[in-house]
Amino acid sequence: MMSGSAAGEAASLVRHQACSITAMARGTLPGRYYMIDGARRPADERSLLRLRAPHPSVYRLQAGEGWTCSSSSSPLPSVVGGAAQRRRSRVSLPPPFVVYLASKGNERDQMSTTREKPAKLTEYIIGLMIIIVKDVVLVGEKGGNTYYIVTEEGKKIIRSLLNTLSEIHQQGKCPKKFNESNIVMEKGNVKFSDIEFEEITNEGIRNNYRNVRSIIRKTLFGDCSNDEIPEDIKHLLRLMARRSSFRMGYVISSHASLISLGNRCHFFKVMYDHIKNVLCHSNKQAQKKILDALPYKGDWHTTLKSNALLEESFYSRETPYDPNGKSIVFLTFYRNTVAHKMEKYLQPLQHSENIVLEYTREQFEEILAAVFPLYLPTMQEQLAKHGELEKLNLKYVF
């Protein structure tokens, strides 16, 4: 029977529409054990199983004789540290997890986790309460603006979908017409289900990207307005809609919008080095065309003033940046900002009333992704257009 304190804590979870729960089994008497994925573990080993659920009613917490059960919860918005963030959850169905806590004496109630068979994409997202888009107030934001950002979980799903399709194309095949009902998730990876294949053709690839675009738009961003879809994701969706998409497979499957925040710095530096230091010797014409095609040439110095960290980077250079300079000036600013992004950590910002900010590398990359969302995607697209992108082997960065 569950102890009074444990029952009270479990009941308190009802107050949270979105919560994190920890179930812990403690015991030292011989013969006690718990089960995880079919493996028996001794109960005297301190055990923690972390699960997420949109509502506690999806759990059945039972404690057999001699067991104690303790649970803790926290609202989902507090789980993510850093800058003030608001995460919106539009889900209501339970995840495919059930937890049992009990003693060895009751075989039916031994602690175990059960997971459903491969789930349809929509069920997977709803069941695990995966947030696709979050609206954030960036670290150092001056105007109180919010920005829409795709979460790391959302990026992973889209990457997996595109990589699975890319692997099929590499085998010389194209899936015939498919939709979200043919997409399942197994162990966090996308798989195609109940589809037929045909020999690869340009038209087949185009149709595949149109189908994937429709799935992403409908399943992942179906309840988002157009303004709530980040600009870099819109760039990816536009590439998939083009008639020339059959030539853009490498860009699409390694798109800059899908790079994790932790790897974004390296992703940029590889492209920067090639444009700045290689093309000037190997293909000056391509370098000029790429630089001319990059966005934010005219207003970047105005745009960055909305963020204290970006503004500090702009004014901290001994030789001032020329705001009227060409694309190479902004490229240099962007590179220097990335390279020195942690130098203002807990340091007074002279151009923002000496405020002091605490932030992480990922939060700084989030600033760049939100304020200049099309910079890396356009750079990547232009490198591909001039036959330079695949030389950089950017897929390994993911």
C-alpha positions as CSV (number, residue, x, y, z in Angstrom):
1,M,0.0,0.0,0.0
2,M,1.4,3.4,-0.9
3,S,2.6,5.5,2.0
4,G,0.6,8.6,3.0
5,S,3.4,11.0,2.0
6,A,3.9,9.3,-1.3
7,A,0.2,9.4,-2.1
8,G,0.0,13.0,-1.2
9,E,2.9,13.9,-3.5
10,A,1.4,11.9,-6.3
11,A,-1.9,13.6,-5.8
12,S,-0.2,17.0,-5.9
13,L,0.8,16.3,-9.5
14,V,-2.8,16.9,-10.6
15,R,-2.2,20.6,-10.1
16,H,0.3,20.5,-13.0
17,Q,-1.1,20.1,-16.5
18,A,2.5,19.5,-17.6
19,C,4.9,17.9,-15.1
20,S,8.0,15.9,-14.6
21,I,7.8,12.9,-12.2
22,T,10.5,10.9,-10.6
23,A,9.7,7.5,-9.1
24,M,12.2,6.1,-6.7
25,A,12.4,2.6,-5.1
26,R,14.5,2.1,-2.0
27,G,15.1,-1.1,-0.1
28,T,17.8,-3.2,1.5
29,L,16.2,-6.5,2.4
30,P,17.2,-9.6,0.4
31,G,15.1,-10.5,-2.5
32,R,13.8,-7.1,-3.5
33,Y,14.3,-6.0,-7.0
34,Y,12.9,-3.9,-9.8
35,M,12.6,-4.4,-13.5
36,I,13.6,-2.0,-16.3
37,D,13.1,-3.1,-19.9
38,G,13.1,-6.7,-18.8
39,A,16.4,-6.5,-16.8
40,R,16.3,-7.4,-13.1
41,R,18.1,-4.9,-10.9
42,P,18.7,-5.3,-7.1
43,A,16.5,-3.0,-5.1
44,D,19.2,-1.9,-2.8
45,E,20.8,-0.1,-5.8
46,R,19.5,3.5,-5.7
47,S,17.2,3.8,-8.7
48,L,15.8,6.7,-10.5
49,L,13.5,6.6,-13.5
50,R,12.6,10.0,-15.0
51,L,9.5,10.3,-17.0
52,R,7.4,13.1,-18.4
53,A,3.7,13.3,-18.8
54,P,1.0,15.9,-19.6
55,H,-1.2,14.5,-16.8
56,P,-0.4,12.3,-13.7
57,S,-3.5,10.1,-14.3
58,V,-1.5,8.2,-16.9
59,Y,0.6,6.7,-14.1
60,R,-0.3,3.8,-11.8
61,L,2.0,4.1,-8.8
62,Q,1.7,1.1,-6.5
63,A,4.0,0.2,-3.6
64,G,4.1,-3.4,-2.3
65,E,4.9,-4.4,1.2
66,G,8.2,-3.1,2.4
67,W,8.5,-0.5,-0.4
68,T,8.6,3.2,-0.1
69,C,7.7,5.4,-3.0
70,S,8.6,9.1,-3.3
71,S,7.8,11.3,-6.2
72,S,8.5,14.9,-7.1
73,S,7.2,17.2,-9.8
74,S,7.9,20.6,-11.3
75,P,6.0,22.6,-13.9
76,L,7.4,22.2,-17.4
77,P,8.4,25.9,-17.9
78,S,10.8,25.7,-15.0
79,V,12.6,22.7,-16.4
80,V,14.4,24.8,-19.0
81,G,17.0,27.1,-17.5
82,G,18.5,30.4,-18.8
83,A,16.5,33.3,-20.1
84,A,12.9,33.8,-19.3
85,Q,11.0,31.4,-21.6
86,R,7.4,30.5,-22.2
87,R,6.7,27.1,-23.5
88,R,3.3,26.4,-24.8
89,S,1.9,22.9,-24.7
90,R,-1.1,22.1,-26.9
91,V,-1.2,18.3,-26.0
92,S,-3.6,16.3,-23.9
93,L,-2.9,12.6,-24.5
94,P,-0.7,10.5,-22.3
95,P,2.7,9.1,-23.1
96,P,3.2,5.4,-23.7
97,F,4.7,4.8,-20.2
98,V,3.4,3.1,-17.1
99,V,5.3,2.8,-13.9
100,Y,4.8,0.1,-11.3
101,L,6.4,0.0,-7.9
102,A,6.1,-3.1,-5.7
103,S,7.9,-5.8,-3.8
104,K,9.0,-9.2,-5.1
105,G,6.0,-10.8,-3.4
106,N,3.6,-9.4,-5.9
107,E,4.8,-10.3,-9.4
108,R,2.1,-8.3,-11.1
109,D,3.2,-5.1,-9.5
110,Q,7.0,-5.4,-10.0
111,M,8.5,-2.1,-11.1
112,S,8.7,-2.0,-14.8
113,T,8.4,0.3,-17.7
114,T,6.4,-0.6,-20.8
115,R,6.6,1.2,-24.1
116,E,4.1,0.9,-26.9
117,K,5.1,-0.4,-30.3
118,P,6.4,2.1,-32.9
119,A,4.0,5.0,-32.8
120,K,2.6,7.1,-35.5
121,L,4.4,10.5,-35.7
122,T,1.5,12.5,-34.4
123,E,0.9,10.0,-31.5
124,Y,4.6,10.1,-30.6
125,I,4.7,13.9,-30.5
126,I,1.5,14.1,-28.4
127,G,2.3,11.1,-26.2
128,L,5.8,12.3,-25.2
129,M,4.6,15.9,-25.0
130,I,7.3,17.1,-27.3
131,I,7.3,20.8,-27.8
132,I,8.1,21.8,-31.4
133,V,8.1,25.6,-31.2
134,K,8.9,27.7,-28.1
135,D,8.6,31.5,-27.9
136,V,11.5,33.0,-25.9
137,V,12.7,36.3,-24.6
138,L,16.4,36.2,-25.5
139,V,19.2,36.9,-23.1
140,G,20.0,40.6,-23.4
141,E,16.8,41.4,-25.2
142,K,16.1,45.2,-24.8
143,G,12.7,45.6,-26.3
144,G,10.9,42.8,-24.6
145,N,10.3,41.1,-27.9
146,T,9.7,37.4,-28.1
147,Y,11.1,35.1,-30.8
148,Y,9.9,31.8,-32.1
149,I,12.5,29.0,-32.0
150,V,12.2,25.3,-32.9
151,T,13.2,23.2,-30.0
152,E,16.1,20.7,-30.1
153,E,13.5,17.9,-30.0
154,G,11.7,19.4,-32.9
155,K,14.9,19.7,-34.9
156,K,15.7,16.0,-34.2
157,I,12.4,14.8,-35.6
158,I,12.7,16.8,-38.8
159,R,16.4,15.8,-39.2
160,S,15.5,12.1,-38.8
161,L,12.7,12.4,-41.3
162,L,14.9,14.0,-43.9
163,N,17.8,11.7,-43.3
164,T,15.6,8.6,-43.7
165,L,14.4,9.9,-47.0
166,S,17.9,10.8,-48.1
167,E,19.1,7.2,-47.3
168,I,16.3,5.8,-49.5
169,H,17.3,8.2,-52.4
170,Q,20.9,7.1,-52.0
171,Q,19.7,3.5,-52.7
172,G,18.2,4.6,-56.0
173,K,14.6,4.5,-54.8
174,C,11.8,6.9,-54.1
175,P,8.8,6.2,-51.9
176,K,5.6,6.5,-53.7
177,K,3.0,8.9,-52.4
178,F,2.9,9.0,-48.7
179,N,1.6,11.1,-45.8
180,E,1.8,11.4,-42.0
181,S,0.0,8.0,-41.5
182,N,3.1,6.3,-43.1
183,I,5.5,7.9,-40.7
184,V,6.3,6.1,-37.4
185,M,8.8,6.7,-34.6
186,E,10.8,3.9,-33.2
187,K,13.4,4.6,-30.5
188,G,13.3,8.3,-31.4
189,N,14.0,7.7,-35.1
190,V,11.7,8.1,-38.1
191,K,10.7,5.1,-40.1
192,F,8.5,4.7,-43.1
193,S,5.6,2.2,-42.8
194,D,3.4,0.5,-45.4
195,I,4.7,2.3,-48.4
196,E,5.8,1.2,-51.9
197,F,8.9,2.2,-53.7
198,E,9.8,3.0,-57.3
199,E,13.0,3.8,-59.2
200,I,14.4,7.2,-58.4
201,T,13.6,10.0,-60.8
202,N,13.8,13.8,-60.5
203,E,10.1,14.0,-60.5
204,G,9.9,11.3,-57.8
205,I,12.4,13.3,-55.6
206,R,10.3,16.4,-56.1
207,N,7.2,14.6,-55.1
208,N,8.9,13.1,-52.0
209,Y,10.0,16.6,-50.8
210,R,6.5,17.9,-51.4
211,N,5.1,15.1,-49.3
212,V,7.6,15.6,-46.5
213,R,7.0,19.4,-46.6
214,S,3.3,18.7,-46.2
215,I,3.9,16.3,-43.3
216,I,6.2,18.8,-41.5
217,R,3.8,21.7,-42.0
218,K,0.7,19.7,-41.0
219,T,2.0,17.5,-38.2
220,L,4.7,19.6,-36.5
221,F,3.5,23.2,-37.2
222,G,-0.2,22.5,-37.8
223,D,-1.4,24.7,-34.9
224,C,1.1,27.5,-35.6
225,S,0.3,30.6,-37.5
226,N,2.6,31.6,-40.3
227,D,4.2,34.2,-38.0
228,E,5.0,31.5,-35.4
229,I,7.0,29.4,-37.8
230,P,10.7,30.5,-37.5
231,E,12.2,32.1,-40.7
232,D,14.9,29.5,-41.0
233,I,12.4,26.7,-41.0
234,K,10.4,28.6,-43.7
235,H,13.6,28.7,-45.8
236,L,13.8,24.9,-45.5
237,L,10.1,24.5,-46.5
238,R,10.6,26.8,-49.5
239,L,13.6,24.7,-50.7
240,M,11.4,21.6,-50.5
241,A,8.7,23.3,-52.6
242,R,10.9,24.3,-55.4
243,R,11.0,22.5,-58.7
244,S,14.7,22.3,-58.4
245,S,14.5,20.5,-55.0
246,F,15.8,17.3,-56.6
247,R,19.2,19.1,-56.9
248,M,19.0,20.4,-53.3
249,G,19.1,17.1,-51.4
250,Y,22.4,17.8,-49.6
251,V,21.2,21.3,-48.5
252,I,17.8,20.0,-47.4
253,S,19.1,17.1,-45.3
254,S,21.8,19.1,-43.6
255,H,19.9,22.4,-43.4
256,A,21.2,25.1,-41.1
257,S,17.8,25.4,-39.3
258,L,18.2,21.8,-38.0
259,I,21.7,22.1,-36.5
260,S,21.8,21.8,-32.7
261,L,22.7,25.0,-30.8
262,G,25.8,23.3,-29.5
263,N,27.1,22.6,-33.0
264,R,26.0,25.8,-34.6
265,C,29.2,27.7,-34.0
266,H,31.3,25.0,-35.8
267,F,28.8,24.8,-38.6
268,F,29.2,28.5,-39.3
269,K,33.0,28.5,-38.9
270,V,33.5,25.8,-41.5
271,M,31.5,27.8,-44.1
272,Y,33.1,31.1,-43.0
273,D,36.6,29.7,-43.5
274,H,35.8,28.4,-47.0
275,I,34.2,31.7,-48.1
276,K,36.8,34.0,-46.6
277,N,40.0,32.1,-46.9
278,V,39.6,29.5,-49.6
279,L,37.4,31.0,-52.3
280,C,39.5,34.1,-52.5
281,H,42.2,32.0,-54.0
282,S,40.2,29.2,-55.7
283,N,37.1,30.9,-57.0
284,K,36.9,34.7,-56.5
285,Q,33.9,35.0,-58.8
286,A,31.9,32.5,-56.6
287,Q,33.1,34.3,-53.5
288,K,31.7,37.6,-54.7
289,K,28.4,36.1,-55.8
290,I,27.9,34.4,-52.5
291,L,28.7,37.5,-50.5
292,D,26.4,39.6,-52.6
293,A,23.5,37.1,-52.0
294,L,23.8,37.1,-48.2
295,P,21.0,38.9,-46.3
296,Y,21.2,41.8,-43.8
297,K,23.6,43.9,-45.8
298,G,21.9,47.2,-45.2
299,D,20.3,47.0,-41.8
300,W,22.3,44.6,-39.7
301,H,23.9,47.3,-37.5
302,T,20.4,48.6,-36.7
303,T,18.9,45.2,-36.1
304,L,21.6,44.1,-33.6
305,K,20.9,47.1,-31.3
306,S,17.8,45.3,-29.9
307,N,20.1,43.0,-28.0
308,A,22.7,44.1,-25.4
309,L,25.2,41.3,-26.1
310,L,25.2,41.9,-29.9
311,E,25.4,45.7,-29.4
312,E,28.4,45.2,-27.0
313,S,30.1,43.1,-29.6
314,F,29.6,45.7,-32.3
315,Y,31.1,48.5,-30.2
316,S,33.9,46.5,-28.5
317,R,36.2,46.4,-31.6
318,E,39.2,48.7,-31.5
319,T,38.7,49.4,-35.2
320,P,35.0,50.2,-35.6
321,Y,32.9,48.3,-38.0
322,D,31.7,50.3,-41.0
323,P,27.9,50.0,-41.0
324,N,27.8,51.1,-44.6
325,G,30.4,48.4,-45.6
326,K,29.6,45.5,-47.9
327,S,28.6,42.0,-46.9
328,I,32.2,41.2,-45.9
329,V,31.8,43.6,-43.0
330,F,28.8,41.8,-41.5
331,L,30.5,38.5,-42.2
332,T,33.5,39.7,-40.2
333,F,31.2,41.0,-37.4
334,Y,29.4,37.7,-37.2
335,R,32.6,35.7,-37.1
336,N,34.1,37.9,-34.3
337,T,30.9,37.8,-32.3
338,V,30.8,34.0,-32.5
339,A,34.5,33.7,-31.6
340,H,34.3,36.0,-28.6
341,K,30.8,35.3,-27.4
342,M,31.7,34.3,-23.8
343,E,34.0,37.3,-23.1
344,K,31.1,39.3,-21.7
345,Y,29.9,36.6,-19.4
346,L,29.1,38.3,-16.0
347,Q,30.9,41.5,-17.2
348,P,29.4,45.0,-17.2
349,L,28.1,45.9,-20.6
350,Q,29.2,49.4,-21.1
351,H,26.8,50.3,-23.9
352,S,23.8,48.9,-21.9
353,E,24.0,50.8,-18.6
354,N,26.6,48.3,-17.3
355,I,24.1,45.5,-16.9
356,V,25.6,42.1,-16.1
357,L,24.3,39.0,-17.8
358,E,24.7,35.3,-17.2
359,Y,24.3,33.1,-20.2
360,T,25.5,29.9,-21.9
361,R,27.1,29.3,-25.3
362,E,23.8,27.8,-26.5
363,Q,21.8,30.8,-25.4
364,F,24.2,33.1,-27.3
365,E,23.8,30.9,-30.4
366,E,20.0,31.2,-29.9
367,I,20.4,35.0,-30.1
368,L,22.1,34.8,-33.4
369,A,19.6,32.2,-34.7
370,A,16.7,34.4,-33.7
371,V,17.9,37.8,-34.7
372,F,19.6,36.8,-38.0
373,P,17.6,33.6,-38.8
374,L,18.3,33.5,-42.6
375,Y,22.1,34.2,-42.5
376,L,23.3,30.6,-42.2
377,P,20.6,29.0,-44.4
378,T,21.3,31.5,-47.2
379,M,25.1,31.0,-46.9
380,Q,24.6,27.3,-47.1
381,E,22.2,27.6,-50.1
382,Q,24.7,29.8,-52.0
383,L,27.6,27.5,-51.3
384,A,25.5,24.7,-52.8
385,K,24.5,26.8,-55.8
386,H,28.2,27.3,-56.7
387,G,29.2,23.7,-56.1
388,E,31.1,24.3,-52.9
389,L,28.9,23.0,-50.1
390,E,29.5,19.2,-50.3
391,K,33.3,19.9,-50.2
392,L,32.8,21.0,-46.6
393,N,31.3,17.7,-45.4
394,L,28.9,19.5,-43.0
395,K,26.7,16.5,-42.3
396,Y,29.2,15.2,-39.8
397,V,28.7,18.3,-37.7
398,F,25.1,17.1,-36.9
